[in-house]
Amino acid sequence: MDESLSSSCHKMTDETFILLRDFIYEQSGIYFGDNKKGQLEARLGLRLRANNLADYDKYYYLLKYDPNAARELRSLFDSVTTNETSFFRSPPQIQAFQDKVMPEVISRKEKQSEKQIRLWSAGCSTGEEPYTMGIVLRQVLNDKGTSWDVKIVASDISEKALRSAKAAVYSDYSLRSVPPEIKREFFLSEGNAYRIIEEVRNLVDLQYLNLNDTRRIQIMKGFDVIFCRNVLIYFDDEAKKRFVSQLYDCLNHGGYLFIGHSESLHNISRAFKLVHFPGALGYKKE
Ligand SMILES: C[S@@+](CC[C@H](N)C(=O)[O-])C[C@H]1O[C@@H](n2cnc3c(N)ncnc32)[C@H](O)[C@@H]1O
């Protein structure tokens, strides 16, 4: 939507901006810096209209004290999150995952006679990332596929994004980096759109999960690879440190974390071993 249109209808005072910004941060770790007031005003303008409210103060009180606050919180998260994503995003990372990381994980597990693989797309948005992981895994396992127990957990704080992920139907634009032979093998054409095939769809377990929910994250264990790409960018350093340290605990020894290609764990965590792949970095739990 045109964010400037909604902001022209309602004005947010600086005091209310601080209240709402702190509330969103406490709930989700997502931080709106002082320069993001206009953006927050525009995004929440929609919620004001949906709730028939005259100003942002009333919206804040709804979130804090209304009996329906929990439901509104989910809609708030839909409004304040940025869900930009695509299949095979940051190709060098996907290549590293395919050529180096998964073969390493698989050969270690074969030696241990353990045929279980657990992957996690934390902040999966509309599903392109976990389905990409599924496609790659199908290719890496090839004809050995059926003998492995594979699950890809895909979680997000946006219910709206998860609904799209569940539908698993995508436009040409989402598939812009998908090689033609993969498009033919793993997608079914539906008019102008593409549906991911059931075999890959069934590998992915979609879950509503707020990364700020420490207790929920604590029970996420035993992952071989975690993709948490282009999510930390919305958090401040304190929240990044907390999440990354929790993600470390969620990984198996020998497991890898991938963050966005423009993100870094510099000053955030020293726990991982930095591994250089062609054009990409991985963070390994040794
Ligand atoms: C820009 S998208 C990235 C999608 C995908 N990982 C990629 O790199 O293409 C960021 C996603 O992180 C999710 N997100 C933001 N804060 C979150 C939180 N506290 N818990 C879970 N997901 C969150 C957003 O809803 C959004 O879908």
The ligand as a MOL file (V3000), in Angstrom:
LIG
                    3D

  0  0  0     0  0            999 V3000
M  V30 BEGIN CTAB
M  V30 COUNTS 27 29 0 0 0
M  V30 BEGIN ATOM
M  V30 1 C 12.4430 -10.1810 5.2610 0
M  V30 2 S 11.6460 -11.6390 5.7850 0 CHG=1
M  V30 3 C 12.9080 -12.8490 5.4790 0
M  V30 4 C 12.3510 -14.1150 4.9160 0
M  V30 5 C 13.4050 -15.1870 4.5900 0
M  V30 6 N 14.0930 -15.6060 5.7790 0
M  V30 7 C 14.3910 -14.6890 3.5630 0
M  V30 8 O 15.5240 -14.3660 3.9070 0
M  V30 9 O 14.0180 -14.5860 2.3980 0 CHG=-1
M  V30 10 C 11.7150 -11.4740 7.5720 0
M  V30 11 C 10.6910 -12.3670 8.2820 0
M  V30 12 O 11.0090 -12.3950 9.6810 0
M  V30 13 C 9.8030 -12.4450 10.3990 0
M  V30 14 N 10.0100 -11.9910 11.7900 0
M  V30 15 C 10.3140 -10.7480 12.2220 0
M  V30 16 N 10.3820 -10.7270 13.5660 0
M  V30 17 C 10.1120 -11.9860 13.9900 0
M  V30 18 C 10.0140 -12.5940 15.2830 0
M  V30 19 N 10.1920 -11.9000 16.4180 0
M  V30 20 N 9.7070 -13.9000 15.3330 0
M  V30 21 C 9.5240 -14.6280 14.2040 0
M  V30 22 N 9.5860 -14.1140 12.9620 0
M  V30 23 C 9.8810 -12.7960 12.8540 0
M  V30 24 C 8.8800 -11.5210 9.5900 0
M  V30 25 O 7.5210 -11.7480 9.8430 0
M  V30 26 C 9.2870 -11.8240 8.1560 0
M  V30 27 O 8.4380 -12.7780 7.5680 0
M  V30 END ATOM
M  V30 BEGIN BOND
M  V30 1 1 1 2
M  V30 2 1 2 3
M  V30 3 1 2 10
M  V30 4 1 3 4
M  V30 5 1 4 5
M  V30 6 1 5 6
M  V30 7 1 5 7
M  V30 8 2 7 8
M  V30 9 1 7 9
M  V30 10 1 10 11
M  V30 11 1 11 12
M  V30 12 1 11 26
M  V30 13 1 12 13
M  V30 14 1 13 14
M  V30 15 1 13 24
M  V30 16 1 14 15
M  V30 17 1 14 23
M  V30 18 2 15 16
M  V30 19 1 16 17
M  V30 20 1 17 18
M  V30 21 2 17 23
M  V30 22 1 18 19
M  V30 23 2 18 20
M  V30 24 1 20 21
M  V30 25 2 21 22
M  V30 26 1 22 23
M  V30 27 1 24 25
M  V30 28 1 24 26
M  V30 29 1 26 27
M  V30 END BOND
M  V30 END CTAB
M  END
